[in-house]
Amino acid sequence: MGVELRVVTAETVRAVCRLDVSDNQRGYVAPVAVSIAQAHFEPTATFRAIYADDQLVGFILWREDNRSKTAYLWRFMIDKAHQKKGYARSALLLLLARLRMTGLDTLTTSVVRGEHGPLGFYLSLGFIETNEVTRSGEWVLQRSL
């Protein structure tokens, strides 16, 4: 399985914006189009389409803070048709390696707790709960790179 993080282009943006999660996951991640729009107003944001063997399967968005040597995983999703195939794990491991190479040492994210939420996935990849909650009520997780 060859997973890659690719730049979203004018030719691919519509397909990327059509990525979607299952109905029971909708409250856990914003639509891709909203994420791309928000990223354009955040100077440190970077987003990529996730491809597996040349097929579009997901989306990832993060922002870096070089002063604190931390990155924040802002959005991350695998399309409902491509879940449970290991793509999320592979894509996140690619991001961790990329961030490590740029000199960062911590990746932080936040999750909405719930039956169909991603908390277990992040914990399985070495994230730990920080006992912090964001202003919007999401639980903060972090992982050393």
JOCOR-V397808 format. One record per pair of residues at least 24 apart in sequence whose C-alpha atoms are under 7 Angstrom apart, sorted by the first residue. I is the first residue (numbers start at 1). J is the second residue. D is the distance in Angstrom with one decimal. If there is no record, write none. Layout:
i=I j=J d=D
i=I j=J d=D
This chain:
i=1 j=52 d=6.4
i=1 j=53 d=6.2
i=2 j=52 d=5.4
i=2 j=53 d=5.1
i=3 j=50 d=7.0
i=3 j=51 d=5.5
i=3 j=52 d=4.3
i=3 j=53 d=6.4
i=3 j=87 d=6.8
i=3 j=90 d=6.5
i=3 j=91 d=6.4
i=4 j=50 d=5.8
i=4 j=51 d=5.2
i=4 j=52 d=6.4
i=4 j=91 d=7.0
i=5 j=48 d=5.5
i=5 j=49 d=5.7
i=5 j=50 d=4.8
i=5 j=51 d=6.4
i=6 j=48 d=5.2
i=6 j=49 d=5.2
i=6 j=50 d=6.3
i=7 j=48 d=5.1
i=7 j=49 d=6.3
i=8 j=48 d=5.9
i=8 j=49 d=5.9
i=16 j=49 d=6.7
i=19 j=58 d=6.7
i=19 j=79 d=5.3
i=20 j=79 d=5.0
i=20 j=80 d=6.1
i=21 j=79 d=5.3
i=21 j=80 d=4.6
i=22 j=80 d=5.4
i=24 j=116 d=6.6
i=25 j=116 d=6.0
i=25 j=117 d=6.8
i=28 j=112 d=5.9
i=28 j=117 d=6.2
i=29 j=75 d=6.8
i=50 j=91 d=6.9
i=57 j=82 d=6.0
i=66 j=104 d=6.8
i=69 j=103 d=7.0
i=69 j=104 d=4.3
i=69 j=105 d=5.6
i=69 j=106 d=6.6
i=70 j=104 d=5.6
i=70 j=105 d=6.1
i=70 j=106 d=4.8
i=70 j=107 d=5.7
i=71 j=106 d=6.4
i=71 j=107 d=4.9
i=71 j=108 d=6.2
i=72 j=107 d=5.7
i=72 j=108 d=4.7
i=72 j=109 d=5.5
i=73 j=107 d=6.8
i=73 j=108 d=6.1
i=73 j=109 d=4.9
i=74 j=109 d=6.5
i=96 j=145 d=6.2
i=100 j=145 d=5.8
i=105 j=144 d=5.8
i=105 j=145 d=4.9
i=106 j=142 d=6.8
i=106 j=143 d=5.7
i=106 j=144 d=4.5
i=106 j=145 d=5.3
i=107 j=142 d=5.6
i=107 j=143 d=5.3
i=107 j=144 d=6.4
i=107 j=145 d=6.8
i=108 j=141 d=5.6
i=108 j=142 d=4.2
i=108 j=143 d=6.4
i=109 j=140 d=5.8
i=109 j=141 d=5.3
i=109 j=142 d=6.2
i=110 j=138 d=5.6
i=110 j=139 d=5.1
i=110 j=140 d=4.3
i=110 j=141 d=5.7
i=111 j=138 d=5.1
i=111 j=139 d=5.2
i=111 j=140 d=6.6
i=112 j=138 d=4.9
i=112 j=139 d=6.4
